Structure formats: structure tokens, C-alpha cells
């Protein structure tokens, strides 16, 4: 993989492309691992134009990006069916800056995900997590942590 954009584009080379519909949004990928390999996990959601209110995840799915194949898709989850509102929205310039860090650190973290980290890898992981949290905002960050806890458990273990 050469970039985060390339990883995300693999969705459209799998049957998961059918899950992405006009008017809905696709989350950023969160990595998990199973016996087949690394999975990039996503969810589909709706939000208002200024991204202050979000629906619960509509569909959750995973892609084995290296193999360019669907790992799974799920249409049900335990989130309450309501509008989830953002507590505080960061400045667009801060989000853009964080996205640049997030996207550059993503591929680095991808290379050592679920391994014991060196000091340098821990620094990269911390930059990745901090930027990802800012890019996500409070609502999506909550969804990511609840839907893909194995990644966050691993990251927290590495950073403590």
C-alpha cells in the first residue's frame, strides 16, 4: 500500500462498494487482525451538512485490503437509533493539519499493528492516535472505539 487513499480505494474493488450510497458517509479505516490477515474496518453513517449530528452506524464492514476482498459486513449494532450530537467542533484548519498527520502515520502504524512496538513505533502510534481522535470528533471516535475495541486495546497497551 502506498497511501491511505489507496487503502480506502480498495473498497471499490470489492463487493463492499455496494454498501456506499449517495448521501451517506464512509468512516476512516480502523485495523483489526484475524487468522486471514489485517482487516481495514469501516462503517457507513449519515450526518448533517455541518457535521454536528450523526446517525448511528448503518452498516459495518471490513476489507482484507492486501487480498482485495470483503472480510464481512453487518447491518445491526447495539447503538441507540437517535441523532448523536458533537460536543464541540474543532477548527477546520486544525482538522486539516491533523488529517495530514493521521494519513501519513496510518501506513506506518499499519506496518507494525498488533506487534510489540519499539520506542520509535510508539511515537508514531501516539501521533496517529492523537491525530485520528481530532479528525474523528467525539461522536465518530466513540463509534470507532466501541466497534473495533481490539485495535484500541492494543494501542493503549503499547502506549502505557
N, C-alpha and C positions, 0 to 999 in steps of 0.2 A: 504494500500500500504506500502510495506517495503522499497522500494528503487526507485530511478529514473529509473534504468534499468528495474525494474518490471513494472513501469508505461508504459515505451516505448514498452515493450514486448507485452502489451495488444493489440497493433495494429494488431499483428499476430493472435489474437483470434477473429478478426472481419473481415468483408469483405474488410476493408481498406488495408489488406495485399496485395491485388491485385494491389494496386497503387505503391507499392515499386518494382522497376525493377532494374536489374543489370545495373551498370554503372551510376545510379542516387543516390542522397543522400537524406536522410530524415532529416529535421530540428529537433531541440530540441523542446519540447512541450512548448507552452505558454497557460496559463489558461484563460478561459473566463467562464461565467456562464449564463445560460438561465433558463427558468422555469422548465426544466427537471433536471438540476444539473450542476456540474462542467464539463467543456469540456477541454480536452487536444487537442490543435490545433497544427497542423503541416503543413509543405509544402514540396513538392518534388522539387529538383533543380539539376542542373548539375554544375560541376566545373572542372577546370583543375587539374592535379595531384598535383601541389604545392599550390593549393587553393588560387590563386591570381586573378582568373577570374571566375565569376559565371553567370549562366543563370538567367533569371527572374524565379520566382516560376512557376512551370509547373502545379502542382495540389495542391490545398489547401484542407485540410480535418480536421475533428475533431472527437474525440472519447470520449464517456462517459466511462471513464476507470472503474469506480465503477460498472457500469452495463455491461461492456464489449460489448458495441455496438457502431456502427457508428452513429455519430451525423449528419454529412453532408460531401459532397465533391464537389468541384468547380474546373472546368478546365479553367476558364477565370479569368483574372485580368487586372488591368489598367497599369501595369508596361510595360515600353517600351521593345520591343524584341531586346535586344542588350547584349553585354558582359559587365557585371558590374565588375569593377576592384577595388581591395583592395588598399587603400591609403598607409597603412603601416602594415606590418605583424609582430605581436609580437613574441618574442622568444618562442619556443616550451615549454621550462621549465615553463615560465610564464603562458602559456595557460593550461598546465597540472595542475599546482598549482591552477589556477582559476577554472578549471573544478571540482577539488575535493571540493572546497568551494561551487560552484554552485550546484553540485549534492547533497551535504549534506544539503544545505539550501532549496533546492527545496521542499522537503516533509514538512518542517516546514512552508514555505510560503503557500503551498497547504492547510494546515490545517486552515489558517486564511484568505485566499484570499477573497477579496471583503468585508471584515469586517473592522470596525474601529480598528486600531492597538493600542496595548499597547506600552510602550517605548521599551520593550524587542523585541516585534514583529517588530517594526520599524527598530531596529538594524539588525535583521535577514533579513528583506526585503532589506535593504541597502546593506548588504553583498551579497545577492542573485543578485540584480540588477548589482552591480559593477562587480561581477564575470561573470555573464551572458554576459554583454557587452564585456568583454575581450575575453571570449570564442568564442563569435559570430563573432567578427571582424566587420568592418564598414559596409560592404555590407549586411550581414545577419541581423545585428542589425537594419539597415534601413528597411529591409523587415518585420522583426518582428513588429516594431513599426507601420508600415503602415497597415499591415494585421490584427493586433489584438490590436487596439488602446484602447479598454476598459480596458485591463489589465494595460497598461502603464499610462492611465489617473488615474486609481485607485491608482497605486503605487506612482505616482507623488503627488497626493493629500495627501497620507499618509506621505510622506517624506518631505513635505513643512510645 
